């Protein structure tokens, strides 16, 4: 009825409200883990239950993620990444491991796709979440997890384009770094996952 996928927001934050330490996007492409191994396994279960998974450019550059289901049985989700000016190197996992990936970009590529990578041109000066939803709806994608980074997550929150949010609060303190997205809602459910706390929000 909304002509868009069911949208799940997901991030991990420290007890003092940070989602990452300050890092160089080119020299430190390994994640700063916040949540514990059980929470990470739970995230892989979530990935197996949804059709697509989306990250922004900075997350792709910093973490070089696979965005696959490794710690749970199930299908790998369709990967979706924002890359406005084609900054992500072609040897990064999202672009060269053979799994299907949609890249949203402003750059006109010489071909619409190569391998299993499909390029979709959008206008980043307009409402990006709305354009993403329209394209994914046209691909008949019924659900998507937004896994980061902060700017991407906040853009969906600010556009009120989300249905559920899963916030994993790890037993970690950074003292400084990148602040977590702001979600002005009260959790509908709170769970303990070992020493982590999972807050679940509903956008009714």
Buried (B, 14 or more C-beta within 10 A) or exposed (E): EEEBBBBBBBBBBBEEEBBBBEBEBEEBBEBBEBBBEEBBBBBBEBBBBBBBBBBBBBBBBBBBBBBBBEBBEEEBBBBBBBBBEBBBBEEBBBBBBEBBBBBBBEEEBEEEBEEBBBBBBBEEEEBBBBBBBEBBBEBEBEBBBBBBBBBBBBBBBEBEBBBBBBBBBBEBEBEEBBEBBEBEEEBEEEBEBEEBBBBEBEBE
